[in-house]
Protein backbone atom coordinates (compact mmCIF):
# COMPACT_ATOMS: atom_id res chain seq x y z
CA UNK A 1 0.00 0.00 0.00
CA UNK A 2 1.29 3.44 -0.85
CA UNK A 3 0.52 6.44 1.28
CA UNK A 4 0.96 10.20 0.89
CA UNK A 5 4.43 11.63 1.33
CA UNK A 6 5.02 12.80 4.89
CA UNK A 7 6.67 15.99 3.60
CA UNK A 8 3.20 16.97 2.40
CA UNK A 9 1.99 16.61 5.99
CA UNK A 10 4.67 19.04 7.15
CA UNK A 11 3.62 21.54 4.50
CA UNK A 12 -0.05 21.27 5.52
CA UNK A 13 0.90 21.61 9.18
CA UNK A 14 2.90 24.78 8.53
CA UNK A 15 0.10 26.24 6.43
CA UNK A 16 -2.47 25.46 9.12
CA UNK A 17 -0.32 27.07 11.81
CA UNK A 18 0.09 30.23 9.75
CA UNK A 19 -3.67 30.41 9.35
CA UNK A 20 -4.33 29.75 13.03
CA UNK A 21 -1.84 32.45 13.98
CA UNK A 22 -3.96 35.01 12.15
CA UNK A 23 -7.20 33.99 13.87
CA UNK A 24 -5.71 33.21 17.28
CA UNK A 25 -2.76 35.60 17.65
CA UNK A 26 -2.95 35.45 21.43
CA UNK A 27 -2.17 31.72 21.50
CA UNK A 28 1.30 30.34 22.06
CA UNK A 29 2.90 29.17 18.81
CA UNK A 30 3.49 25.67 20.17
CA UNK A 31 -0.20 25.40 21.07
CA UNK A 32 -1.09 26.28 17.48
CA UNK A 33 1.22 23.53 16.21
CA UNK A 34 -0.28 21.01 18.61
CA UNK A 35 -3.83 21.91 17.64
CA UNK A 36 -3.06 21.71 13.93
CA UNK A 37 -1.24 18.40 14.36
CA UNK A 38 -4.19 16.91 16.23
CA UNK A 39 -6.57 18.02 13.49
CA UNK A 40 -4.35 16.49 10.81
CA UNK A 41 -3.99 13.26 12.76
CA UNK A 42 -7.75 13.03 13.30
CA UNK A 43 -8.57 13.60 9.67
CA UNK A 44 -5.77 11.67 7.92
CA UNK A 45 -4.66 8.80 10.16
CA UNK A 46 -6.46 6.26 7.99
CA UNK A 47 -4.28 7.21 4.99
CA UNK A 48 -1.11 5.84 6.66
CA UNK A 49 -0.02 2.57 8.25
CA UNK A 50 -0.88 2.45 11.95
CA UNK A 51 1.30 4.76 14.02
CA UNK A 52 3.28 6.30 11.15
CA UNK A 53 1.49 9.65 11.04
CA UNK A 54 1.33 9.94 14.83
CA UNK A 55 5.07 9.24 15.15
CA UNK A 56 5.90 11.73 12.39
CA UNK A 57 3.82 14.51 13.96
CA UNK A 58 5.19 13.78 17.44
CA UNK A 59 8.77 14.03 16.18
CA UNK A 60 7.95 17.20 14.24
CA UNK A 61 6.51 18.84 17.34
CA UNK A 62 9.49 17.77 19.44
CA UNK A 63 11.87 19.42 16.96
CA UNK A 64 9.86 22.63 17.04
CA UNK A 65 9.87 22.64 20.82
CA UNK A 66 13.67 22.44 21.09
Protein Blocks (a to p, Z undefined) as FASTA:
>chain_A
ZZddfklmmmmmmmmmmmmmmmmmmbcfklmmmmmmmmmmmmmmmmpcehklmmmmmmmm
mmmmZZ
